[in-house]
Amino acid sequence: MLRRLCAGFLILAALAVLILAGLWLSRHWWLAELGAYLVVDQPPERSGAIVAVSGSQERRQWAIELYRRGYADRLIFNVSDTSYYFGMPIDPVESIMQMASAAGIPRDSLLINPGISSTWEDARATRETVLKLGLRSILVVSSPFNMRRVCLTYKHRLGDLPLKMTFCSVPFEREKLSPESWWSRERELQMVVDEYIKIVFYEFKYFH
């Protein structure tokens, strides 16, 4: 009996070692796949408005770039009450106005939704704006690793509307991110881990 138990234990231990070895040897593949799952990047299409999801400055800059390329005649910026630049608080609304002015964008083409504290609130504000303006299509801009959660949230909150949504990520190079080696840098590792935690949280709190 003892021999059988020992033999069974050794077999299980050997299998565990083989599985761990396989995971280690294939880590570059499955880690890259974990990062790739978070990215939703569709070709931009002409839309009623471009929506910049609250967050990094790069999202706003890319939204402005898409506007200048003619993908929409209206820009919607969802922003928090305060942003930080090199540790100093700045007014995001004023920052957007300056960016838009420098890009030659008319004030009447802008709509700013302040006070956004989460992706859930972001989608709520966008829904209200879509209904207010009677939009039939929007182009949603966010960071690459944030876009899966944005896509899930927007579809949950706006999916019942007669609205075409296109999800367009900021290019990786603009945010200085790497989809092939995100796990080797602390900033990107934290981004990916945080997104998976938040997706699970959203699944239990909002999506059911």
PyMOL commands that set and color helices and strands:
alter all, ss='L'
color gray80, all
select helices_A, chain A and resi 2-25+27-38+57-68+92-102+107-109+119-133+144-158+172-175+182-184+186-205
alter helices_A, ss='H'
color red, helices_A
select strands_A, chain A and resi 49-52+75-78+83-85+88-90+110-113+137-142+164-169
alter strands_A, ss='S'
color yellow, strands_A
deselect
rebuild
show_as cartoon
